[in-house]
């Protein structure tokens, strides 16, 4: 059985977890925090989560994991069987993961963790996000899902990461850059959260946060 390593505050861990649950692929969760220990680096060379253990060995990077799962379990039809639709789903995932979340991650130190980032970082990140979000808005439909009226694997990425982009920009700049272009991500996330797999991810994250507060 696949072992999924990571922790429930990681959006990329939740991306993989959501996919495993949504498509009914058996797995075991293993609580693992990022580490530079040599034993950990044998599984995840940069010491990051998530990673999975399989019968073939370990695999890191959330999208590589998704692609492996899609290939290893073709009966689950994780991507659309139509080549064009499947490519458009991958395009949206790239925008969410790389052009939005990875850029917004420069803000997290101050937005979420009580640290401080430089004005130069704020300025550079603002310019990139405004441009990238504008491009994303041209692709994403939100009717109600990213590709239209059908839930797709792209929504696994959207559900996991779009809230972080909105909250981080609100915290740093005093406005939500997604809302600025008409992307009201809260109803979108609420709609996704009606799916049992998404609700499980949400419930597990909330339970973890509650447990940490009680310590």
Secondary structure, 3 states (H helix, E strand, C coil): CEEEEECCCCHHHHHHHHHHHHCCCCEEEEECCCCCCHHHHCCCCCCCCCEEEECCEEEECHHHHHHHHHHHCHHHCCCCCCHHHHHHHHHHHHHHHHHHHHHHHHHHHHHCCCCCCCHHHHHHHHHHHHHHHHHHHHHCCCCCECCECCCCHHHHHHHHHHHHHHHHHHHHHCCCHHHHCCCCHHHHHHHHCCCHHHHHHHHHHHHHHHHHHCC
